[in-house]
């Protein structure tokens, strides 16, 4: 199995380009059965439990518990540049 490596793209101080978010990421050269099983488990949880599963997963992976998913309009209005066109693609 090929070594798998996560990469991070720092988008701070860069113009927002909705097309960049749609571009396919690099593909792994092989399949990792453990990763595929984990993804399938996450998808099944979200299908079965919806928003509550998303809250649990956010807490698990990001270390915070969120009450709402929608960004308030006043925060979107205050966002720099043409953020609404990216958020509401």
N, C-alpha and C positions, 0 to 999 in steps of 0.2 A: 504494500500500500504506500502511495506517495505521502510525503510529509504534508500535512495540512497546516496552513497558517492563516489566521485572521488578520485582516489589514484594517486600518482605520484611515478615514479620509477626513482631514480637518477642513471644514468649510467656513471657518471664521474669517471675517474680513474679505470674503470673496463675493462677487455678484451672484445673486440667486439665478439659477438657470434650471427651469423645470425639466428640460430635455436631459440634463445630466443625471437626474434621478430616475429617468426611464431607461437609461442605457444599461444593458446587461452587465452584471459583474463578471469577473473572470470565473471560469468554471473549474472545478476540481478535476484532476485527471483520473480520479477513482472515486468509488462510493465508499462511504464510511457507514457501515450498518448501524453503529451506535447513534450516529448523528441522525440518520434517517428515522430510526425508531423514536428518538427524542422529538423530532419534528412532527411525526405522526401523532404522538401522544399529546403534544401541544394543540394541534389542529382538532383532535377529537375532544379535548377538554373545552375548547372555545365553542365548538359546535354544540356540545351538550349543555354547557353552563353559561355561555355568552359573556356578558360584561363582567360577571363575578369571576370567571376564569381569567379574563384579562387583568383584573385587579390583582388576583393572586399571582399571576405570572409576572406582572410588573414588580410586585413586592419581592418575588423570588429572584428575578434577574437584575433589577435596578435598585433594590433596597429601599423602596419607598412605596407607600400605599396611597393610591389616588382615589378621590371621591368622584371626580367627573372627568370625562374624556374631552369634552368640547372646550376649545380655547374661547374665552369670552370675547365678544365683538370688540370691546374697548381695547383689549390687548392686541387683537389683529389690526385694528385701526392705528395703533401706536407702533406697529412693526415697521422696520425700515424697508424702503423700496417697494417693490410690487409683490409683497408677500402673499396677498390674497390670491393672486393668480396661480401661485405654486401650491398653496394649501388646498384650494378648491379646484384642482385639476380634474 
